[in-house]
Amino acid sequence: MVSGINGFETIIYGVEDVALCTRYFVDFGLPLLEASESEALFELEEGSTVIIRALDAARTEGQKLVGYGVQKVIWGVRDQKTFDRTVAQLRKVTEVTIDDENTAHFFDCDGIAAGLRIFAKQRVFGAPDPVNSYGNINRLNQHRKWRLKANPKTIQHVVYMTPDPQASWEWYRDNLNFRLSDVQEGFGIFARAPGTHDHHTLYWLKADLPFAGCDGQVRFNHANFGVEDIDEVMVGANFMERRGWDKSIWGIGRHRIASAVFFYLPCPAGGEAEYGCDSDMHDDSWVPRHWNARFGTMSFMHNLQPWLLDEAPWEVRYVEGTTPTYAPSTHHGGDPATSGHEE
């Protein structure tokens, strides 16, 4: 795998009610390490952490991000060499400070606070139940496992609303070596950190779309937490409903872009918290695509939204410049006078 950012070392939420949000994420399935009146710390199996703080304590002076939600992402890199090289690149375009714990702090082009830290990311293993289908028995005399609640083990992606997703993507491409995954026409851009395989690590959603919460300002939208399979998504959804949390508006579904199963839940910490599984995985041989926005939204959704009631146009193409341009050969057949051959 290419050296570079290997995932989310830490995400820091700024919230209105620390105790309420701590209880929410305990029910959601994040493993709680410690909690106090002012802060809660969760650690996932991959080694990444989620920190809950009051908004004023979580905000970085000078940031342009408004509202509750993830105020800061601290990115992981695998070693000191990668850390030093990345800091040197960042210092060409933004101010970088390094604290006593060897964490680099900076702002990206949208004024969102970010950090960089050496991250010994742990490999996570899963054992999803085999799937039976017509004439294809993979689970014979074997019952599917029972779960009590969801147990997310990874942070898969974070989504921000920004004024210019193209500029946001280009900044992360040029300074943090992110890879383009896909473009959703008029909506936003998906990109992958170079040391990861998930379809996207960041998605920049256009901040002035005609939807609730899109007011043109830089805002947090949601974070995705990875679970094993669709059964765990459904168990998590049921558990959260039984615990009295607000219901999902969309219900369970599968994205067409990234192919991932999703379930979004309103989150008191800001935006939404998403259970996700079965995403496409990419390496650097992936060729990014350009999607009609509605067609790319999802291949199915339990609670179909009004703006998706009509079938979307099946429009998708490769991103311009990522595939060879075909030019008919002038050296085989045709008129010798125009092909360059002499009689």
C-alpha positions as CSV (number, residue, x, y, z in Angstrom):
1,M,0.0,0.0,0.0
2,V,1.2,3.5,-0.8
3,S,2.7,5.3,2.2
4,G,0.6,8.2,3.5
5,I,-2.5,8.8,5.6
6,N,-3.7,5.5,6.8
7,G,-7.0,6.6,8.3
8,F,-8.7,8.4,11.1
9,E,-6.5,8.5,14.2
10,T,-9.0,10.7,16.1
11,I,-12.2,12.6,15.4
12,I,-13.2,15.2,17.9
13,Y,-16.9,16.2,18.3
14,G,-18.0,19.5,19.7
15,V,-21.5,19.1,21.3
16,E,-24.1,20.8,23.3
17,D,-24.6,18.1,25.9
18,V,-21.6,15.8,26.7
19,A,-23.6,13.4,28.9
20,L,-26.4,12.9,26.3
21,C,-23.9,12.4,23.5
22,T,-21.9,10.0,25.5
23,R,-25.0,7.9,26.2
24,Y,-25.9,8.1,22.5
25,F,-22.6,6.7,21.3
26,V,-22.6,4.0,24.0
27,D,-26.0,2.8,22.6
28,F,-24.7,3.2,19.1
29,G,-22.0,0.6,20.0
30,L,-18.7,2.6,20.3
31,P,-16.5,1.2,23.1
32,L,-16.2,3.7,25.9
33,L,-12.9,4.0,27.7
34,E,-13.5,6.9,30.1
35,A,-16.0,9.6,30.6
36,S,-16.4,12.8,32.8
37,E,-18.7,15.8,32.9
38,S,-16.5,17.5,30.3
39,E,-15.3,14.7,28.0
40,A,-15.8,11.2,26.8
41,L,-13.2,9.0,25.1
42,F,-14.1,6.0,22.9
43,E,-11.6,3.6,21.2
44,L,-12.5,1.4,18.3
45,E,-10.9,-1.9,17.5
46,E,-8.7,-0.5,14.7
47,G,-7.2,1.9,17.3
48,S,-8.9,5.0,16.3
49,T,-10.6,7.2,18.9
50,V,-13.7,9.4,19.1
51,I,-13.6,12.3,21.6
52,I,-16.7,14.1,22.8
53,R,-16.3,17.6,24.2
54,A,-18.4,20.7,24.7
55,L,-18.4,22.8,21.6
56,D,-16.3,25.7,23.0
57,A,-13.6,23.2,24.2
58,A,-13.6,21.3,20.9
59,R,-13.3,24.3,18.6
60,T,-10.0,25.6,17.4
61,E,-9.6,29.4,17.3
62,G,-9.8,30.7,13.8
63,Q,-11.7,27.8,12.3
64,K,-14.5,28.5,9.7
65,L,-16.5,25.4,10.5
66,V,-19.9,26.3,12.1
67,G,-22.3,24.2,14.2
68,Y,-22.0,21.0,16.2
69,G,-20.3,17.9,15.0
70,V,-16.8,16.8,14.2
71,Q,-14.7,19.9,14.7
72,K,-11.4,18.3,14.0
73,V,-10.0,15.2,12.3
74,I,-6.5,14.0,13.3
75,W,-5.2,11.9,10.5
76,G,-2.9,8.9,11.0
77,V,0.4,8.2,9.3
78,R,2.3,5.0,9.8
79,D,5.8,6.4,10.7
80,Q,8.0,9.4,11.4
81,K,9.3,9.6,7.9
82,T,5.8,9.9,6.5
83,F,4.9,12.4,9.2
84,D,7.9,14.6,8.4
85,R,7.4,14.5,4.7
86,T,3.7,15.4,5.0
87,V,4.4,18.2,7.4
88,A,6.9,19.7,5.0
89,Q,4.4,19.6,2.2
90,L,1.7,21.2,4.4
91,R,4.0,24.0,5.4
92,K,4.1,25.2,1.8
93,V,0.4,26.1,1.9
94,T,-0.7,26.5,5.6
95,E,0.7,27.2,9.0
96,V,1.6,24.0,10.9
97,T,2.4,23.7,14.6
98,I,3.6,20.6,16.4
99,D,2.8,20.0,20.0
100,D,4.6,18.1,22.8
101,E,2.9,14.9,21.8
102,N,4.2,15.1,18.2
103,T,0.8,16.0,16.8
104,A,0.8,18.5,13.9
105,H,-2.1,21.0,13.8
106,F,-3.2,23.0,10.8
107,F,-6.2,24.3,8.8
108,D,-7.3,23.0,5.4
109,C,-8.4,25.3,2.6
110,D,-12.0,25.5,4.0
111,G,-10.8,26.6,7.4
112,I,-11.5,23.2,9.0
113,A,-9.1,22.3,11.8
114,A,-7.1,19.1,11.2
115,G,-4.1,17.3,12.6
116,L,-1.5,14.6,11.8
117,R,-0.2,12.0,14.2
118,I,1.7,8.7,13.9
119,F,-0.9,5.9,14.0
120,A,-0.3,2.2,14.7
121,K,-3.6,1.2,13.0
122,Q,-4.7,-2.2,13.9
123,R,-6.0,-4.7,11.3
124,V,-9.6,-5.6,12.0
125,F,-11.0,-9.1,11.2
126,G,-14.6,-10.0,10.5
127,A,-16.4,-13.3,10.0
128,P,-19.7,-12.5,8.3
129,D,-22.2,-15.4,8.0
130,P,-22.0,-17.2,4.6
131,V,-24.9,-16.4,2.3
132,N,-27.1,-19.0,0.7
133,S,-28.7,-18.4,-2.7
134,Y,-30.4,-20.5,-5.4
135,G,-28.3,-23.6,-6.0
136,N,-25.4,-22.2,-4.0
137,I,-25.4,-23.5,-0.4
138,N,-22.7,-21.9,1.7
139,R,-24.4,-22.4,5.0
140,L,-25.6,-25.9,5.5
141,N,-27.1,-27.0,8.8
142,Q,-25.7,-23.8,10.3
143,H,-27.7,-21.0,11.8
144,R,-26.8,-17.3,11.4
145,K,-25.2,-15.7,14.4
146,W,-27.3,-13.7,16.9
147,R,-26.3,-10.2,17.9
148,L,-27.4,-8.0,20.8
149,K,-26.3,-4.6,19.3
150,A,-24.0,-3.2,16.8
151,N,-20.3,-3.1,17.5
152,P,-18.6,-0.7,15.0
153,K,-14.9,-1.4,14.6
154,T,-13.7,1.3,12.2
155,I,-14.3,5.0,11.2
156,Q,-14.9,4.7,7.4
157,H,-15.5,8.3,6.4
158,V,-16.4,11.8,7.3
159,V,-18.5,14.3,5.3
160,Y,-18.4,18.1,5.3
161,M,-20.4,20.6,3.4
162,T,-18.1,23.1,1.7
163,P,-18.7,26.0,-0.8
164,D,-16.5,24.5,-3.5
165,P,-16.0,20.7,-3.3
166,Q,-13.7,20.8,-6.4
167,A,-11.3,23.1,-4.6
168,S,-11.5,21.1,-1.4
169,W,-10.7,17.9,-3.3
170,E,-7.8,19.5,-5.1
171,W,-6.3,20.8,-1.8
172,Y,-6.3,17.3,-0.3
173,R,-5.0,15.8,-3.6
174,D,-2.1,18.3,-3.8
175,N,-1.1,18.4,-0.1
176,L,-2.2,15.1,1.4
177,N,-2.0,12.9,-1.7
178,F,-5.7,11.9,-1.6
179,R,-7.0,9.9,-4.6
180,L,-10.2,10.7,-6.5
181,S,-12.9,8.0,-6.2
182,D,-16.0,9.4,-7.8
183,V,-17.8,12.7,-8.7
184,Q,-21.5,13.2,-8.1
185,E,-22.6,15.8,-10.6
186,G,-23.6,19.1,-8.8
187,F,-23.5,17.4,-5.4
188,G,-19.9,16.6,-4.4
189,I,-16.7,14.7,-4.6
190,F,-15.5,11.5,-3.0
191,A,-11.9,10.9,-2.3
192,R,-9.7,8.2,-0.6
193,A,-6.7,8.6,1.6
194,P,-3.7,7.0,0.0
195,G,-3.1,4.4,2.8
196,T,-6.6,3.1,2.8
197,H,-8.9,1.0,0.6
198,D,-12.4,2.1,1.5
199,H,-14.2,3.8,-1.5
200,H,-13.9,7.2,0.2
201,T,-12.4,8.7,3.4
202,L,-13.8,12.2,2.8
203,Y,-16.8,13.4,0.9
204,W,-17.3,17.2,0.3
205,L,-20.9,18.0,-0.2
206,K,-21.9,21.3,-1.9
207,A,-22.9,23.7,0.9
208,D,-25.7,25.5,-1.0
209,L,-27.8,22.6,-2.1
210,P,-31.6,23.1,-1.8
211,F,-31.8,20.8,1.3
212,A,-32.3,21.4,5.0
213,G,-29.1,22.4,6.7
214,C,-27.4,23.6,3.5
215,D,-26.9,27.3,4.0
216,G,-23.7,27.9,2.2
217,Q,-21.5,27.7,5.3
218,V,-18.8,25.1,6.1
219,R,-20.6,22.5,8.2
220,F,-20.2,18.9,9.4
221,N,-22.7,16.5,7.8
222,H,-22.0,13.0,9.1
223,A,-19.5,10.3,10.1
224,N,-19.7,6.7,9.0
225,F,-18.8,3.8,11.4
226,G,-18.1,0.4,9.9
227,V,-19.8,-2.8,11.0
228,E,-19.6,-6.3,9.7
229,D,-22.6,-6.9,7.5
230,I,-26.2,-5.9,6.8
231,D,-27.5,-8.0,9.8
232,E,-25.4,-5.9,12.2
233,V,-26.7,-2.7,10.6
234,M,-30.3,-3.8,11.2
235,V,-29.5,-5.0,14.8
236,G,-27.9,-1.6,15.5
237,A,-30.9,0.3,14.0
238,N,-33.4,-1.7,16.1
239,F,-31.4,-1.3,19.3
240,M,-31.2,2.5,18.9
241,E,-35.0,2.7,18.3
242,R,-35.7,0.6,21.4
243,R,-33.4,2.9,23.4
244,G,-35.6,5.9,22.3
245,W,-33.4,7.7,19.9
246,D,-34.8,9.5,16.9
247,K,-35.7,7.3,13.9
248,S,-33.9,7.4,10.6
249,I,-35.6,9.4,7.9
250,W,-34.2,7.3,5.0
251,G,-34.2,3.9,6.6
252,I,-31.8,1.2,5.4
253,G,-30.5,1.3,1.9
254,R,-27.6,0.7,-0.5
255,H,-25.7,3.5,-2.2
256,R,-25.1,3.1,-5.9
257,I,-21.8,5.0,-5.6
258,A,-19.5,2.9,-3.4
259,S,-22.1,0.1,-3.2
260,A,-22.2,0.4,0.6
261,V,-25.2,-0.5,2.8
262,F,-26.2,2.5,4.9
263,F,-28.3,3.5,7.8
264,Y,-28.3,7.1,8.9
265,L,-29.4,8.2,12.4
266,P,-30.0,11.7,13.7
267,C,-27.2,12.4,16.1
268,P,-27.3,14.8,19.1
269,A,-23.6,15.3,18.7
270,G,-24.3,17.0,15.3
271,G,-25.4,15.8,11.9
272,E,-25.9,12.1,11.5
273,A,-24.1,8.9,12.6
274,E,-24.1,6.2,10.0
275,Y,-23.7,2.5,10.2
276,G,-22.0,1.2,7.0
277,C,-20.8,-2.0,5.6
278,D,-20.0,-3.8,2.3
279,S,-18.4,-0.8,0.6
280,D,-16.4,-1.0,-2.6
281,M,-12.6,-1.3,-1.9
282,H,-10.1,0.5,-4.2
283,D,-6.4,0.7,-4.9
284,D,-4.6,2.9,-7.3
285,S,-5.8,1.0,-10.4
286,W,-9.3,2.3,-9.8
287,V,-10.7,4.6,-12.6
288,P,-13.0,7.3,-11.1
289,R,-16.5,7.9,-12.5
290,H,-18.7,10.9,-13.1
291,W,-22.3,10.3,-12.0
292,N,-25.7,11.8,-12.6
293,A,-26.5,13.1,-9.1
294,R,-29.8,11.3,-8.6
295,F,-28.7,8.1,-10.3
296,G,-25.7,7.9,-8.1
297,T,-27.5,8.5,-4.8
298,M,-28.6,4.9,-4.1
299,S,-29.7,1.7,-5.7
300,F,-32.4,1.2,-3.1
301,M,-33.7,3.0,0.0
302,H,-36.3,1.8,2.4
303,N,-38.0,5.2,2.8
304,L,-37.9,6.6,-0.7
305,Q,-37.7,10.4,-0.7
306,P,-40.0,12.6,-2.9
307,W,-37.1,13.8,-5.1
308,L,-36.3,10.2,-5.9
309,L,-39.8,8.9,-6.8
310,D,-39.1,9.3,-10.5
311,E,-36.5,6.9,-11.9
312,A,-33.2,8.7,-12.3
313,P,-31.5,8.8,-15.7
314,W,-28.9,6.0,-16.0
315,E,-26.0,8.3,-16.6
316,V,-22.4,7.6,-15.6
317,R,-19.1,8.0,-17.4
318,Y,-15.4,7.9,-16.5
319,V,-14.0,11.2,-15.3
320,E,-12.4,13.1,-18.1
321,G,-8.7,12.7,-18.4
322,T,-8.6,9.3,-16.5
323,T,-8.8,7.1,-19.6
324,P,-7.0,7.1,-22.9
325,T,-8.6,9.2,-25.7
326,Y,-9.4,7.0,-28.8
327,A,-8.2,8.3,-32.1
328,P,-8.8,6.2,-35.2
329,S,-5.5,4.8,-36.7
330,T,-4.3,6.3,-40.0
331,H,-1.9,3.5,-40.7
332,H,-4.2,0.6,-41.4
333,G,-6.6,0.6,-44.4
334,G,-8.2,3.7,-45.8
335,D,-6.9,6.0,-48.6
336,P,-3.1,5.8,-49.0
337,A,-3.2,9.4,-49.9
338,T,-4.6,10.3,-46.5
339,S,-2.9,7.6,-44.5
340,G,0.7,8.8,-45.1
341,H,1.7,5.7,-47.2
342,E,3.2,6.0,-50.6
343,E,2.4,3.6,-53.5
